[in-house]
Amino acid sequence: MKFDIVSFFSGAGGLDTGFHNAGFNIIWANEFDKRITPTLRHNFPNTIVDDRSLFDVPSSDIPSAIGVVGGPPCQSWSVAGSGRGLSDQRGQVFLEYIRVIRDKKPLFFLAENVAGMLSSRHKASLDLIIEEFNKLGYHFTYKLLNVKDYGVPEDRKRVIFVGYHKKLGKAFTFPEPAPDKERKVLRDAIWDLKDSAVAARDKNKTNGDKLRVLNHEYLNGGFSTIYMSRNRVRSWDEPSFTIQAGGRHAPIHPQAPKMVKVGIDEQEFVKGKEKLYRRLSVREVARIQTFPDDFKFIYTDVADGYKMIGNAVPVKFAEAIAKQIKRDLDAYYKK
């Protein structure tokens, strides 16, 4: 049975793709960034895309659906970001997400956010959010997960919040991690792409349709002292570092040897091997985030491709969570 859902803070559509793969219809999606919506519309041609800020979207404009899913902006909760939580407008939009759930009353909702949300500095804000969720009449649970446990070749910790309407008669149970033998590494994800990457054009503009492999181009440019403060190379037989929302900080391709520590916060490339140290391409980071190869990222500046992918929920991770929700909904309707 197919279930209709609506999506918020949809970005390029990683979470949406995972839910689609698990058997859900994304009938409506909300994404404010006009640089991203062309990618979302291209890959979800049957989904209505609303590009207003959620602050400007009345609940009456949102279709009713079985589920509400989304990843509210994470910058204000990130340990590496501003860390301002609900004092920041990007944090306050989480309360708008709660407003939608309160008004639309879906059978389930899901919210995804960074691990920093659970840090002690945000305890008061998190307690407020939990209190608001509990007021809505849902069995509510949350957990810190690492996506590498769910078929994604990447170290990436995220908090997942799931609420089930009390009429379902149960709370969500998170799926068990995959066995070690099923864990994915960089070799599984990008080995076949190693010889076909293309450098971005001048000023890091896209090569567009001239690429033999869709989006398989990498950002040029130097590496900052912050970047060079630690090793940025994972080997073929390891999962990737976390894919960040910026090309400048994309990990180095595993063809290169690991960087050499020469100071407390200083690393350098192995001498004589400097040409091997290129950033992962847009398609390679998309593979690591488990997007399918026919998923087209539309951009002019290559940096925007990295941003879309780094902000996305890994597809296979979203799919694992969505499949568990789908099983519970199927059981409910069968009963």
C-alpha positions, 0 to 999 in steps of 0.5 A: 500500500502506498502512503502519501506524505509531505516533506519540509526543508526538503533540500535536494531530496535525500530524505524524500528519495529514501521514503520514495524507495520505501513505498511512500508518495511525496505529494508536496515538498517545501524548500526555501532555497531557490538554488536547490529547487531546480534539482528537487523539481527535476528529480520529483516531477510529480511532487508539488514544490512550494518554495516559500519560507515555512514561516510564510506557509499557512497550515491550510496550504499544506495537503493532508497526508499520512506523514510529515517528514523533514530535516529542519536547518541544522546550523544553529544546533551544530557544534561547529556552527553558531550553536545558538539553538532556539535563539537563532531564527533557523532554530526557531523554524523547528517550532514552525515544523511543530506547528504544522504537525499540530495543525495537520495531525498526521499519523506519523512525523519524522525530524532529522538533525545534527548530533550537536542538538543533544549537547548540554548547551542545548538542553533547555531548547531540546527539553522545550521541543520534546515537551511540545512534541509530547503535547501533540498526542504522539508516542514520541522517541528519538535516538542518535544514530550513525549512518554507517550502521545502515548501508551508508559508507560514511561516518555521520551521526544524526538525531532522528525524532519519530512520533506515532499518533496514539491511535497507532497504539505503539511507539516507533522502534529504531531498526537494528544496525546492519551486520558488520559484513554488510557495512559499506566502505569507499571501495564499494561506493566509488571505486569504479569512478576513480579514473573519470573525474573532471576538474571544474571549469575556471572559477569552479563553474560546472562542465554541465552536460559535457561530463561523461558521468553525471556531476562527476567534477571536483572543486579546484583551489587551495587548502586552508590552514584549518583544512590542513590541521588534520588528516583528510584522507580515508583509505579505500577500506574505510567509510568516508569522513562526514560529507560537509555542505561545502566543496572546500572541505570535501574529503580527499580522494582515497587514491592519495596516501594519508596526510603526514602530521608535522605539528600539533595542528598541522598536516601535510601531503606526502612529498612527491604525491601531491598530484594525488590529493584532489577533492572527491567529486560531486558525484563521488560525494553523492555516491557516498550519500547513497544517491542513485546515479541518475539523480541529477544535481543542477547548479552553475557553481560546483560549490552548490552541488557539494552544498546540496549533497552535504546537507542531505539525509543519506538515501539508504539511511532514510530508506532504512528508517522509512521501511520500518515506518512502512511496516508499522503502517501496513500492520495498522491498516491490516488490523 
